[in-house]
Amino acid sequence: MPEASLARAYIGLGANLGDRAATIAAATQALAALDSTRGWRASSLYRSAPIDASGPEYLNAVVELWSTLSPRALLAALQSIENAHGRERPQRNAPRTLDLDLLLHGETRLDTPELVLPHPRLHQRAFVLVPLVELNPELWIPGLGRLAELLPAVAAQHLQRL
């Protein structure tokens, strides 16, 4: 049986509760260990203030990986990793031990109640765009355009590379 095709996916990682750096490192290793992952790399860590919420500062990163999983199956794997790290969802934008967002999955454009691709707020968040530029400065975002052209809109958001 032929191998399913590989798609390049980008996952946003964030945490603002507990040992944030250790949690992001463990989540990165969990992503790399997925049976369907063929290669991966991670951006630097970044510190950012919460957006549309209160609470401690976030640590953020983005992981690029190649996967044979479908977007929905990859989302399920991300949610399983979040749950393993004590993720709770008491209300929208609540502080969290780990947040994993499927940002992009190849050229897939999808709009369902469970999953929207590209991620619907990707272009509004410096903590996503800057790490994406670090990993792939020439990246084209389906429906949005060149990644570099999206950066000026988030230039005022405070972000510190660690």
VOTOR-285066 format. One record per residue: residue number from 1; x negated, z negated, y negated of N, C-alpha, C in turn; residue in one letter. Coordinates in steps of 0.02 Angstrom, whole numbers, always signed. Each point is the difference from the previous one (the first is absolute). Layout:
+-----+--------+--------+--------+--------+--------+--------+--------+--------+--------+-----+
!   n !   n_xx !   n_zz !   n_yy !  ca_xx !  ca_zz !  ca_yy !   c_xx !   c_zz !   c_yy ! res !
+-----+--------+--------+--------+--------+--------+--------+--------+--------+--------+-----+
! NUM !      X !      Z !      Y !      X !      Z !      Y !      X !      Z !      Y !   A !
...
+-----+--------+--------+--------+--------+--------+--------+--------+--------+--------+-----+
END
This chain:
+-----+--------+--------+--------+--------+--------+--------+--------+--------+--------+-----+
!   n !   n_xx !   n_zz !   n_yy !  ca_xx !  ca_zz !  ca_yy !   c_xx !   c_zz !   c_yy ! res !
+-----+--------+--------+--------+--------+--------+--------+--------+--------+--------+-----+
!   1 !    -43 !     +0 !    +59 !    +43 !     +0 !    -59 !    -45 !     +0 !    -62 !   M !
!   2 !    +12 !    +43 !    -49 !    -43 !     +2 !    -59 !     +9 !    -61 !    -44 !   P !
!   3 !    -54 !    -19 !    -34 !     +2 !    -57 !    -45 !    +44 !    +17 !    -61 !   E !
!   4 !    +38 !    -49 !    -22 !    +41 !     +9 !    -60 !    -47 !    +13 !    -59 !   A !
!   5 !    +24 !    +36 !    -49 !    -43 !    +17 !    -57 !    -15 !    -62 !    -41 !   S !
!   6 !    -59 !     +0 !    -28 !    -22 !    -54 !    -42 !    +24 !    +11 !    -72 !   L !
!   7 !    +23 !    -52 !    -31 !    +19 !     +2 !    -71 !    -43 !    -51 !    -37 !   A !
!   8 !    -22 !    +19 !    -60 !    -36 !    -47 !    -42 !    +51 !    -42 !    -37 !   R !
!   9 !     -4 !    -65 !    +10 !    +47 !    -46 !    -31 !    -39 !    -48 !    -45 !   A !
!  10 !    +34 !    -23 !    -51 !    -29 !    -50 !    -46 !    +46 !    -60 !     -1 !   Y !
!  11 !    -29 !    -59 !    +10 !    +37 !    -62 !     +1 !    -25 !    -45 !    -56 !   I !
!  12 !    +46 !    -25 !    -41 !    -17 !    -49 !    -51 !     +4 !    -70 !    +30 !   G !
!  13 !    -51 !    -41 !    -14 !     -2 !    -69 !    +24 !     +0 !    -46 !    -60 !   L !
!  14 !    +38 !    -53 !     +3 !     +1 !    -50 !    -53 !    +16 !    -68 !    +28 !   G !
!  15 !    -27 !    -51 !    -33 !    +15 !    -69 !    +19 !    -11 !    -44 !    -61 !   A !
!  16 !    +46 !    -50 !    -10 !    -11 !    -47 !    -54 !    +13 !    -72 !    +22 !   N !
!  17 !     +3 !    -13 !    +64 !     +7 !    -67 !    +28 !    -53 !    -11 !    +53 !   L !
!  18 !    -24 !    -61 !     +7 !    -48 !    -16 !    +52 !    -69 !    +28 !    -14 !   G !
!  19 !    -39 !     +9 !    +52 !    -67 !    +28 !     -5 !     +7 !    +76 !     -3 !   D !
!  20 !    +11 !    +25 !    -60 !    +16 !    +70 !    -11 !    -53 !    +48 !    +28 !   R !
!  21 !    -62 !    -14 !    -14 !    -54 !    +46 !    +23 !     -3 !     +1 !    +76 !   A !
!  22 !     +5 !    -58 !    +32 !     -2 !     -2 !    +73 !    +60 !    +36 !    +30 !   A !
!  23 !    +58 !     -8 !    -30 !    +60 !    +33 !    +25 !     -7 !    +76 !     -6 !   T !
!  24 !    -24 !    +24 !    -56 !     -8 !    +72 !     -9 !    -52 !    +27 !    +49 !   I !
!  25 !    -55 !    -37 !    +10 !    -50 !    +21 !    +49 !    +29 !     +3 !    +70 !   A !
!  26 !    +39 !    -51 !    +19 !    +31 !     +0 !    +67 !    +51 !    +56 !     +7 !   A !
!  27 !    +38 !    +13 !    -52 !    +50 !    +54 !     +3 !    -35 !    +68 !     +5 !   A !
!  28 !    -56 !     +8 !    -35 !    -38 !    +63 !     +4 !    -25 !    +10 !    +72 !   T !
!  29 !    -24 !    -53 !    +31 !    -23 !     +6 !    +70 !    +58 !    +15 !    +47 !   Q !
!  30 !    +58 !    -29 !    -14 !    +59 !    +14 !    +41 !    +21 !    +73 !     -6 !   A !
!  31 !     -4 !    +27 !    -61 !    +15 !    +71 !     -9 !    -50 !    +44 !    +38 !   L !
!  32 !    -63 !    -18 !     -4 !    -52 !    +39 !    +34 !     +8 !     -4 !    +76 !   A !
!  33 !    +29 !    -54 !    +24 !     +7 !    -10 !    +73 !    +62 !    +32 !    +29 !   A !
!  34 !    +44 !    +29 !    -42 !    +59 !    +33 !    +27 !    -22 !    +55 !    +48 !   L !
!  35 !    +32 !     +3 !    +58 !    -18 !    +50 !    +51 !     +3 !    +71 !    -28 !   D !
!  36 !    +42 !    +11 !    -47 !    +11 !    +67 !    -27 !    -47 !    +18 !    -57 !   S !
!  37 !    -46 !    -46 !    -18 !    -45 !    +12 !    -56 !    -64 !    +33 !    +25 !   T !
!  38 !    -20 !    +53 !    -34 !    -59 !    +37 !    +21 !    -59 !     -8 !    -48 !   R !
!  39 !    +11 !    -26 !    -58 !    -52 !    -11 !    -49 !    +30 !    -33 !    -61 !   G !
!  40 !    -38 !    -40 !    -35 !    +27 !    -35 !    -57 !    -56 !    -19 !    -48 !   W !
!  41 !    +19 !    -15 !    -61 !    -45 !    -29 !    -49 !    +42 !    -36 !    -52 !   R !
!  42 !    -31 !    -50 !    -31 !    +36 !    -42 !    -47 !    -33 !     +3 !    -69 !   A !
!  43 !    +42 !     -7 !    -51 !    -25 !     -4 !    -68 !    -31 !    -69 !    -12 !   S !
!  44 !    -27 !     -9 !    -59 !    -21 !    -66 !    -22 !    +62 !    -44 !     -8 !   S !
!  45 !    -12 !    -64 !     -9 !    +53 !    -47 !    -17 !     +9 !     +1 !    -76 !   L !
!  46 !    +62 !     -9 !    -21 !    +17 !     -3 !    -72 !    +43 !    -61 !    -12 !   Y !
!  47 !     -8 !    -30 !    -58 !    +43 !    -55 !    -21 !    +49 !    +26 !    -52 !   R !
!  48 !    +64 !    -18 !     +9 !    +52 !    +23 !    -47 !    +52 !    -54 !    -11 !   S !
!  49 !    +32 !     +4 !    -57 !    +55 !    -46 !    -15 !    +63 !    +25 !    +34 !   A !
!  50 !    +46 !    -46 !    +18 !    +64 !    +22 !    +28 !    +38 !    +43 !    -50 !   P !
!  51 !    +35 !    +50 !    +25 !    +42 !    +43 !    -42 !    +73 !    -16 !    +16 !   I !
!  52 !    +40 !    -10 !    -51 !    +71 !    -15 !     +8 !    +11 !    -63 !    +42 !   D !
!  53 !    -47 !    -47 !     -4 !     +5 !    -62 !    +39 !    -47 !    -52 !    -30 !   A !
!  54 !     +8 !    -61 !    +24 !    -46 !    -53 !    -19 !    -41 !    -18 !    +61 !   S !
!  55 !    -47 !    -45 !     -9 !    -40 !    -23 !    +56 !    -73 !    +14 !    -10 !   G !
!  56 !    -41 !    -20 !    +49 !    -72 !     +9 !     -5 !    -20 !    +74 !     -3 !   P !
!  57 !    -63 !    +12 !    -21 !    -26 !    +68 !     -1 !     -4 !    +28 !    +71 !   E !
!  58 !     +4 !    +65 !     +3 !     -6 !    +35 !    +64 !    -71 !    +23 !    +12 !   Y !
!  59 !    -18 !     +6 !    +62 !    -57 !    +41 !    +21 !    +31 !    +61 !    +32 !   L !
!  60 !    -27 !    +59 !    -17 !    +27 !    +63 !    +25 !    -56 !    +44 !    +26 !   N !
!  61 !    +18 !    +45 !    +43 !    -45 !    +52 !    +25 !    +44 !    +56 !    +27 !   A !
!  62 !    -32 !    +55 !    +16 !    +34 !    +56 !    +34 !    -42 !    +20 !    +60 !   V !
!  63 !    +33 !    +13 !    +55 !    -34 !    +24 !    +61 !    +24 !    +71 !    +13 !   V !
!  64 !    -49 !    +44 !    +13 !    +14 !    +68 !    +22 !    -12 !     +2 !    +75 !   E !
!  65 !    +47 !    +26 !    +38 !    -11 !     +7 !    +71 !    +32 !    +65 !    +25 !   L !
!  66 !    -24 !    +21 !    +58 !    +27 !    +58 !    +34 !    +39 !    -26 !    +60 !   W !
!  67 !    +63 !    +20 !     +5 !    +44 !    -29 !    +51 !    +43 !    +54 !    +33 !   S !
!  68 !    +16 !    -11 !    +63 !    +47 !    +43 !    +35 !    +71 !    -28 !     -4 !   T !
!  69 !     +8 !    -59 !    -30 !    +67 !    -29 !     -7 !    +41 !    +38 !    -51 !   L !
!  70 !    +65 !     +4 !    +12 !    +46 !    +27 !    -49 !     +4 !    -49 !    -58 !   S !
!  71 !    +26 !    +22 !    -58 !     +8 !    -48 !    -55 !    +39 !    -62 !    +19 !   P !
!  72 !    +56 !     +8 !    +35 !    +41 !    -58 !    +18 !    -36 !    -46 !    +49 !   R !
!  73 !    -36 !    +29 !    +48 !    -37 !    -41 !    +48 !    -57 !    -37 !    -35 !   A !
!  74 !    -33 !    +34 !    -47 !    -53 !    -33 !    -38 !    +28 !    -57 !    -42 !   L !
!  75 !    +58 !    +10 !    -31 !    +32 !    -53 !    -39 !    +15 !    -59 !    +45 !   L !
!  76 !    +25 !    +12 !    +60 !    +14 !    -55 !    +47 !    -64 !    -38 !    +17 !   A !
!  77 !    -55 !    +36 !     +9 !    -64 !    -33 !    +14 !    -23 !    -42 !    -60 !   A !
!  78 !    +10 !    +25 !    -60 !    -18 !    -38 !    -60 !    +42 !    -64 !     -5 !   L !
!  79 !    +64 !     +5 !    +13 !    +43 !    -58 !     -3 !    -19 !    -52 !    +53 !   Q !
!  80 !    -22 !    +23 !    +58 !    -22 !    -46 !    +52 !    -63 !    -37 !    -22 !   S !
!  81 !    -46 !    +35 !    -33 !    -61 !    -32 !    -26 !    +18 !    -51 !    -54 !   I !
!  82 !    +46 !    +19 !    -44 !    +23 !    -47 !    -52 !    +29 !    -63 !    +32 !   E !
!  83 !    +43 !     +9 !    +49 !    +31 !    -58 !    +33 !    -51 !    -44 !    +33 !   N !
!  84 !    -51 !    +29 !    +30 !    -53 !    -39 !    +32 !    -39 !    -42 !    -51 !   A !
!  85 !     +4 !    +18 !    -63 !    -34 !    -37 !    -53 !    +49 !    -43 !    -41 !   H !
!  86 !    +58 !    -13 !    +29 !    +47 !    -46 !    -31 !    +40 !    +27 !    -58 !   G !
!  87 !     +9 !    +66 !     -3 !    +38 !    +30 !    -54 !    +72 !    -23 !     +2 !   R !
!  88 !    +25 !    -24 !    -57 !    +70 !    -18 !     -7 !    +28 !    +41 !    -57 !   E !
!  89 !    +65 !    +12 !     +0 !    +33 !    +41 !    -50 !    +61 !    -37 !    -30 !   R !
!  90 !    -13 !    -56 !    -35 !    +56 !    -38 !    -27 !    +38 !    +36 !    -55 !   P !
!  91 !    -36 !    +38 !    -41 !    +31 !    +42 !    -52 !    -49 !    +54 !    -20 !   Q !
!  92 !    +25 !    +49 !    -36 !    -42 !    +56 !    -23 !    -57 !    -27 !    -44 !   R !
!  93 !    -60 !    +27 !    +11 !    -60 !    -17 !    -39 !    -21 !    -73 !     +7 !   N !
!  94 !    +20 !    -34 !    +53 !    -22 !    -69 !    +11 !    -75 !     +0 !    +16 !   A !
!  95 !    -35 !    -54 !    -16 !    -70 !     -6 !    +21 !     -5 !    +10 !    +76 !   P !
!  96 !    -57 !    +26 !    +23 !     -5 !    +16 !    +71 !    -70 !     -9 !    +27 !   R !
!  97 !     -1 !    -17 !    +64 !    -64 !     -7 !    +35 !    -31 !    +68 !    +12 !   T !
!  98 !    +42 !    +51 !    +11 !    -25 !    +67 !    +13 !    +56 !    +50 !    -13 !   L !
!  99 !    -17 !    +53 !    -35 !    +46 !    +55 !    -13 !    -37 !    +64 !    +19 !   D !
! 100 !    +28 !    +38 !    +45 !    -27 !    +64 !    +21 !    +51 !    +54 !    -17 !   L !
! 101 !    -20 !    +47 !    -42 !    +45 !    +54 !    -20 !    -28 !    +66 !    +24 !   D !
! 102 !    +41 !    +38 !    +34 !    -18 !    +68 !    +19 !     +8 !    +43 !    -63 !   L !
! 103 !    -55 !    +20 !    -29 !     +0 !    +37 !    -63 !    +10 !    +75 !    +11 !   L !
! 104 !    -38 !    +27 !    +47 !     +2 !    +71 !    +15 !    -11 !    +10 !    +75 !   L !
! 105 !    +31 !    +52 !    +26 !     -9 !    +19 !    +71 !     -6 !    +76 !     +1 !   H !
! 106 !    -61 !    +25 !     -4 !    -10 !    +72 !     -5 !    +37 !    +28 !    -60 !   G !
! 107 !    +34 !    +55 !    +10 !    +40 !    +31 !    -53 !    +74 !    -19 !     +4 !   E !
! 108 !    +16 !    -49 !    +42 !    +69 !    -19 !    +12 !    +35 !    -22 !    -64 !   T !
! 109 !    +59 !    +28 !     -9 !    +46 !    -24 !    -52 !    +62 !    -23 !    +37 !   R !
! 110 !    +20 !    -62 !    -13 !    +53 !    -32 !    +38 !    +38 !    -47 !    -47 !   L !
! 111 !    +65 !     -2 !     +6 !    +40 !    -46 !    -40 !    +57 !    -26 !    +43 !   D !
! 112 !    -13 !    -57 !    +33 !    +50 !    -33 !    +42 !     +6 !    -72 !    -23 !   T !
! 113 !    +52 !    -36 !    +22 !     +6 !    -70 !    -19 !    -60 !    -43 !    +22 !   P !
! 114 !    -33 !    +19 !    +55 !    -56 !    -39 !    +26 !    -67 !    +20 !    -30 !   E !
! 115 !     -7 !    +62 !    -20 !    -66 !    +25 !    -20 !     +6 !    +58 !    -48 !   L !
! 116 !    -38 !     -4 !    -54 !     -4 !    +54 !    -49 !    -74 !    +19 !     -4 !   V !
! 117 !    -14 !    +65 !     +9 !    -69 !    +26 !     -6 !     +0 !    +61 !    -45 !   L !
! 118 !    -50 !     +4 !    -44 !    -48 !    -51 !    -15 !    +34 !    -64 !    -25 !   P !
! 119 !    -36 !    -56 !     +3 !    +28 !    -64 !    -21 !    +29 !     +8 !    -70 !   H !
! 120 !    +60 !    -24 !    -12 !    +35 !    +16 !    -63 !    -32 !    -29 !    -64 !   P !
! 121 !    -43 !    -51 !     +6 !    -31 !    -28 !    -60 !    -76 !    +11 !     -1 !   R !
! 122 !    -24 !    +40 !    +46 !    -72 !    +14 !     +5 !    -30 !    +20 !    -67 !   L !
! 123 !    +33 !    +43 !    -37 !    -26 !    +27 !    -62 !     +5 !    -48 !    -59 !   H !
! 124 !    +31 !    -58 !    +10 !    +10 !    -50 !    -53 !    -47 !    -60 !     +7 !   Q !
! 125 !    -44 !     +0 !    +48 !    -40 !    -59 !    +16 !    -75 !    +15 !     +0 !   R !
! 126 !    -35 !    -29 !    -47 !    -73 !     +8 !     -3 !    -32 !    -26 !    +64 !   A !
! 127 !    +27 !    -55 !    +29 !    -30 !    -29 !    +59 !     +7 !    +45 !    +62 !   F !
! 128 !    +39 !    +53 !     -6 !     +4 !    +51 !    +52 !    -41 !    +62 !    -19 !   V !
! 129 !    +10 !    +24 !    -61 !    -33 !    +62 !    -21 !    -76 !     -6 !     -2 !   L !
! 130 !    -26 !    -54 !    -28 !    -73 !     -6 !     -7 !    -34 !     -3 !    +69 !   V !
! 131 !    +24 !    -40 !    +48 !    -31 !     +2 !    +66 !     +8 !    +68 !    +35 !   P !
! 132 !    +56 !    +34 !    -12 !     +9 !    +67 !    +28 !    -53 !    +48 !    -28 !   L !
! 133 !    -13 !     -4 !    -66 !    -52 !    +42 !    -30 !    -68 !    -15 !    +30 !   V !
! 134 !    -13 !    -64 !    +13 !    -63 !    -20 !    +32 !     -8 !    +35 !    +68 !   E !
! 135 !    +54 !     +3 !    +38 !     -4 !    +30 !    +67 !     +3 !    +76 !     -1 !   L !
! 136 !    +39 !    +28 !    -45 !    +10 !    +73 !     +0 !    +17 !    +24 !    -70 !   N !
! 137 !    -50 !    +12 !    -42 !    +13 !    +18 !    -70 !    +38 !    +66 !     -8 !   P !
! 138 !     +0 !    +43 !    +50 !    +34 !    +65 !     -5 !    +70 !     -1 !    +31 !   E !
! 139 !    +24 !    -59 !    +18 !    +63 !     -5 !    +35 !    +58 !    +29 !    -41 !   L !
! 140 !    +43 !    +37 !    +35 !    +61 !    +29 !    -28 !    +58 !    -40 !    +29 !   W !
! 141 !    +43 !    -26 !    -44 !    +57 !    -40 !    +22 !    +61 !    +46 !     +2 !   I !
! 142 !    +30 !    +10 !    +58 !    +58 !    +44 !     +5 !    +55 !    -20 !    -50 !   P !
! 143 !    +21 !    +47 !    -40 !    +53 !    -11 !    -48 !    -23 !    -31 !    -66 !   G !
! 144 !    -63 !    -23 !     -3 !    -26 !    -33 !    -60 !    -60 !    +36 !    -31 !   L !
! 145 !    -39 !    +34 !    +41 !    -58 !    +37 !    -26 !    -66 !    -34 !    +16 !   G !
! 146 !    -51 !    +21 !    -38 !    -68 !    -26 !    +10 !     -3 !    -74 !    -17 !   R !
! 147 !    -33 !    -37 !    +42 !     -8 !    -72 !     -9 !    -31 !    -16 !    -68 !   L !
! 148 !    -52 !    +35 !    -19 !    -35 !    -15 !    -63 !    +46 !     +8 !    -60 !   A !
! 149 !    +49 !    +44 !     +4 !    +46 !    +10 !    -56 !    +51 !    -57 !     -8 !   E !
! 150 !     +6 !    -42 !    +51 !    +46 !    -57 !     -2 !    -31 !    -62 !    -31 !   L !
! 151 !    -66 !     -3 !     -2 !    -35 !    -60 !    -23 !    +14 !    -21 !    -72 !   L !
! 152 !     +4 !    +46 !    -48 !    +11 !    -22 !    -69 !    +63 !    -42 !    -10 !   P !
! 153 !    +51 !    +11 !    +39 !    +63 !    -36 !     -7 !     -7 !    -74 !    +19 !   A !
! 154 !    -52 !    -18 !    +38 !     -9 !    -70 !    +21 !    -62 !    -31 !    -30 !   V !
! 155 !    -30 !    +33 !    -48 !    -64 !    -23 !    -28 !     +5 !    -70 !    -32 !   A !
! 156 !    +58 !    -19 !    -24 !     +8 !    -66 !    -33 !     +8 !    -57 !    +50 !   A !
! 157 !    +10 !    +14 !    +64 !     +8 !    -53 !    +49 !    -68 !    -30 !    +17 !   Q !
! 158 !     -3 !    -66 !     -3 !    -62 !    -35 !    +15 !    -17 !     +5 !    +75 !   H !
! 159 !    -61 !    +21 !    +13 !    -24 !     +7 !    +69 !    -74 !    -13 !     -1 !   L !
! 160 !    -23 !    -43 !    +46 !    -71 !    -17 !     +3 !    -26 !    +14 !    +70 !   Q !
! 161 !    -50 !    +44 !     +3 !    -32 !    +15 !    +64 !    -47 !    -58 !    +17 !   R !
! 162 !     +4 !    -23 !    +62 !    -42 !    -55 !    +23 !    -60 !    +24 !    +39 !   L !
+-----+--------+--------+--------+--------+--------+--------+--------+--------+--------+-----+
END
